[in-house]
Amino acid sequence: MEYNNKIILVTGGTGSFGNYITHRLFEEGAKEIRILSRDEKKQYDMRNRYNSDPRLKFFLGDIRDAARVDAVMEGVDIVYQAAALKQVPACEMSPYEAVKTNIIGVENIIQSALRHAVEKVICVSTDKAVKPVNVMGMTKAIQERLMLSANHAPANKGTRFCVVRYGNVMLSRGSVIPFFRELLEQDKPLTITDERMTRFLLTLNDAIDLVMYATEHTKGGETFVKKAPSSLIIDLARIVCDMEETEFNYTLIGKYPGEKIHEILITEEELQRTEDKGDYFVVHPWWDKRIFTDLEEEYSSGMEVVQDLTLIKELIIAADIKAELIPVD
């Protein structure tokens, strides 16, 4: 897909995702990238990181503010909706704040995209939206439904809305590997909530590959999922200690509120709508009446846990190398 004549809006664009997709879109020759976010310091840092590139424009604002969203949407061709409240404990403590951003804010994006006849809107979702057990996941699940149903909005004159769904991204802000490293720097034992816990392993590069694939292939209404290995969290902890050449020492602290043992990316209800596309699964919308048999059971992080810890270490090393090339505060 050609990006060189496109104006692209990235909401929540000063986070890990925003920095990485900005880098990729510049490689693809994007005409203009607009960053809408709330934190002026992160915008300042990102502007400096990209040497005040004139193609990169920053807009302070919150997706909760419909008027601000509408002002920034003018002339936009593609929207990457990544703005969210995504910390599970914080959303548990302040559920309506999560509703205001993850649901009402996203509806503002949808309505503005429809008014401005944007070509495509790609919404970044999470495995926590699948069979949700916490506020963050519940609001993201509603967000997914809002996005997909927008394809059938009476006001839609051709805008294509789709969703990408992935799990915890290695080395992104708030992810477990930087957290483990921080504990080691403080000479503290690593904290494990449950020894059985598994998570999908995805690098930021994988996440951007998924988003670009969705952008290029969406017809409207799909949920795109990248195939990914999974690991026991305790194995990740063990490998981090090995890489830091320190003794593996941990303490069990019990699960956080709303935390699952295993995460799910595709449910049994979605199986007959799921098409295997090689490196990706595409969950077609409910109004697509085709039936697929490509996936026989729900896609869970507990299905095929990586036994070869060397593979996990190689993934972390690759993520570290990429992070050095595209540093994220």
TAGIQUI-V123871 format. One record per residue. N is the residue number from 0. SS is DSSP state (a for helix, b for strand, c for the rest). BURIAL is # if it has 9 or more other C-alpha atoms within 8 Angstrom, else .. Layout:
n: (N & N)
ss: (SS & SS)
burial: (BURIAL & BURIAL)
This chain:
n: (0 & 1 & 2 & 3 & 4 & 5 & 6 & 7 & 8 & 9 & 10 & 11 & 12 & 13 & 14 & 15 & 16 & 17 & 18 & 19 & 20 & 21 & 22 & 23 & 24 & 25 & 26 & 27 & 28 & 29 & 30 & 31 & 32 & 33 & 34 & 35 & 36 & 37 & 38 & 39 & 40 & 41 & 42 & 43 & 44 & 45 & 46 & 47 & 48 & 49 & 50 & 51 & 52 & 53 & 54 & 55 & 56 & 57 & 58 & 59 & 60 & 61 & 62 & 63 & 64 & 65 & 66 & 67 & 68 & 69 & 70 & 71 & 72 & 73 & 74 & 75 & 76 & 77 & 78 & 79 & 80 & 81 & 82 & 83 & 84 & 85 & 86 & 87 & 88 & 89 & 90 & 91 & 92 & 93 & 94 & 95 & 96 & 97 & 98 & 99 & 100 & 101 & 102 & 103 & 104 & 105 & 106 & 107 & 108 & 109 & 110 & 111 & 112 & 113 & 114 & 115 & 116 & 117 & 118 & 119 & 120 & 121 & 122 & 123 & 124 & 125 & 126 & 127 & 128 & 129 & 130 & 131 & 132 & 133 & 134 & 135 & 136 & 137 & 138 & 139 & 140 & 141 & 142 & 143 & 144 & 145 & 146 & 147 & 148 & 149 & 150 & 151 & 152 & 153 & 154 & 155 & 156 & 157 & 158 & 159 & 160 & 161 & 162 & 163 & 164 & 165 & 166 & 167 & 168 & 169 & 170 & 171 & 172 & 173 & 174 & 175 & 176 & 177 & 178 & 179 & 180 & 181 & 182 & 183 & 184 & 185 & 186 & 187 & 188 & 189 & 190 & 191 & 192 & 193 & 194 & 195 & 196 & 197 & 198 & 199 & 200 & 201 & 202 & 203 & 204 & 205 & 206 & 207 & 208 & 209 & 210 & 211 & 212 & 213 & 214 & 215 & 216 & 217 & 218 & 219 & 220 & 221 & 222 & 223 & 224 & 225 & 226 & 227 & 228 & 229 & 230 & 231 & 232 & 233 & 234 & 235 & 236 & 237 & 238 & 239 & 240 & 241 & 242 & 243 & 244 & 245 & 246 & 247 & 248 & 249 & 250 & 251 & 252 & 253 & 254 & 255 & 256 & 257 & 258 & 259 & 260 & 261 & 262 & 263 & 264 & 265 & 266 & 267 & 268 & 269 & 270 & 271 & 272 & 273 & 274 & 275 & 276 & 277 & 278 & 279 & 280 & 281 & 282 & 283 & 284 & 285 & 286 & 287 & 288 & 289 & 290 & 291 & 292 & 293 & 294 & 295 & 296 & 297 & 298 & 299 & 300 & 301 & 302 & 303 & 304 & 305 & 306 & 307 & 308 & 309 & 310 & 311 & 312 & 313 & 314 & 315 & 316 & 317 & 318 & 319 & 320 & 321 & 322 & 323 & 324 & 325 & 326 & 327 & 328)
ss: (c & c & c & c & c & c & b & b & b & b & b & c & c & c & c & a & a & a & a & a & a & a & a & a & a & a & a & c & c & c & c & b & b & b & b & b & b & c & c & a & a & a & a & a & a & a & a & a & a & c & c & c & c & c & c & b & b & b & b & b & c & c & c & c & c & a & a & a & a & a & a & a & a & c & c & c & c & b & b & b & b & c & c & c & c & c & c & a & a & a & a & a & a & c & a & a & a & a & a & a & a & a & a & a & a & a & a & a & a & a & a & a & a & a & a & c & c & c & c & b & b & b & b & b & b & b & a & a & a & c & c & c & c & c & a & a & a & a & a & a & a & a & a & a & a & a & a & a & a & a & a & a & c & c & c & c & c & c & c & b & b & b & b & b & b & b & c & c & b & c & c & c & c & c & c & a & a & a & a & a & a & a & a & a & a & c & c & c & c & b & b & b & c & c & c & c & c & b & b & b & c & b & c & a & a & a & a & a & a & a & a & a & a & a & a & a & a & c & c & c & c & c & b & b & b & b & c & c & c & b & b & b & a & a & a & a & a & a & a & a & a & a & a & c & c & c & c & c & c & b & b & b & c & c & c & c & c & c & c & c & c & c & c & b & b & b & c & a & a & a & a & a & a & b & b & b & c & c & c & b & b & b & b & c & c & c & c & c & c & c & c & c & c & c & c & c & c & c & b & b & c & c & c & c & b & c & c & c & a & a & a & a & a & a & a & a & a & a & a & a & a & a & a & a & a & c & c & c & c)
burial: (. & . & # & . & . & # & # & # & # & # & # & # & # & # & # & # & # & # & # & # & # & # & # & # & # & . & . & # & # & # & # & # & # & # & # & # & # & . & . & . & . & . & # & . & . & # & # & . & . & . & . & . & . & . & . & # & # & . & # & # & # & # & # & # & # & # & . & # & # & # & . & # & # & . & . & # & # & # & # & # & # & # & # & . & # & . & . & # & # & . & # & # & . & . & # & . & . & # & # & # & # & # & # & # & # & # & # & # & # & # & . & # & # & # & . & # & # & # & # & # & # & # & # & # & # & # & # & # & # & # & . & # & # & # & # & # & # & # & # & # & # & # & # & # & . & # & # & # & # & # & # & . & . & . & . & # & . & . & # & # & # & # & # & # & # & # & # & # & # & # & # & # & . & . & # & . & # & # & # & # & # & . & # & # & . & . & . & . & # & # & # & # & # & # & # & . & # & # & # & # & # & # & # & # & # & # & # & # & . & # & # & . & . & # & # & . & . & # & . & # & # & # & # & # & # & # & . & . & # & # & # & # & # & # & # & # & # & # & # & # & # & # & . & . & . & . & . & . & . & . & . & # & . & . & . & . & . & # & . & . & . & # & # & # & # & # & # & . & . & # & # & # & # & # & # & # & . & . & . & # & # & # & # & # & # & . & . & . & . & . & . & # & # & . & # & . & . & # & # & # & # & # & . & . & # & # & . & . & # & . & . & # & # & . & # & # & . & . & # & # & . & # & # & . & . & # & . & . & .)
